[in-house]
């Protein structure tokens, strides 16, 4: 195996590791932000948790869409490199 092939394997591994970390942080950040918005809206308006549920669901969907876009961007980048 040539040094360039070895480097390419290591680079791919590091890119995937970075992607997994980024996806986890994206999902967690999106859900936590929406949780906070829903929680404070419920406190402010005196509702019984309806905004909390709605905004958590929005956070999950938003985080999922963002994660999907990040994966597709990496795939496009890898296709263009080859």
N, C-alpha and C positions, 0 to 999 in steps of 0.2 A: 504494500500500500504506500502510495506516495505521500509526502508531507501535505500536499494541497488537499488530498482526499480526506486525510485525518483531520485537518483544520475544518473542512466543510462539514464533517460529521459533528465535530464539537460545536461549531457555530449553529448548526441546526438544533442541537440539543439545548443550547443556551437560549435560542429564540423561542423554542417551545416552552421552556421553563419560565421565561419572562412573560409569555402569553398567558400561561395558566395563572401566574401571580397577578397579572393585570386583570384578568377576567374575574378572579375572586374579589379583588379590591373594588372593581367596577360594580359588581353585584352588591357587595356589602355597603358600599358608599351610597348607592342609589336607594337601597332599601332603608338605610338609616336616615338619610335625608328626608325621604317621604314619610317615614315613621314620625320624625320630629315635627314636620309640617302638620300631619294629621292629628298628632297629640295636642299641639298647641291650638289648632283650630277647634278641637273638641273642648278644650279648657275655655277658650274665649267665647264660644257660642253656647256652651253648656249642653252639647249633644252627648249622647251616651256611647261614643266610640265609633259612630258611623264614618266619620272622616278618617279616623285611624285605619279602619279596614280598607276604605277606598284608596287611600294614599299608599298603603302597603302594597296593595295589588298593583297600583300604578308603578310603584318602585320596582316590583318584580318584573313587570312587563317592560318597563324602560331599561332596566339593567340587562334583560335578556336580549332586547333589540340591539343595544350597544355592544354586548358581547358577540352577538352574531356578526355585526359589522366589523368588529376587530378581527374575528377569525377569517372572514372573507377578504379583508385587506391583506392579511398575511398570506393567504393562499394566492391572491393575485400577484403579490410581490414575488413569491417563490416561482410562479409560472413564468414571470418575466425574466427572472434570473437564469432560468434553464433555457 
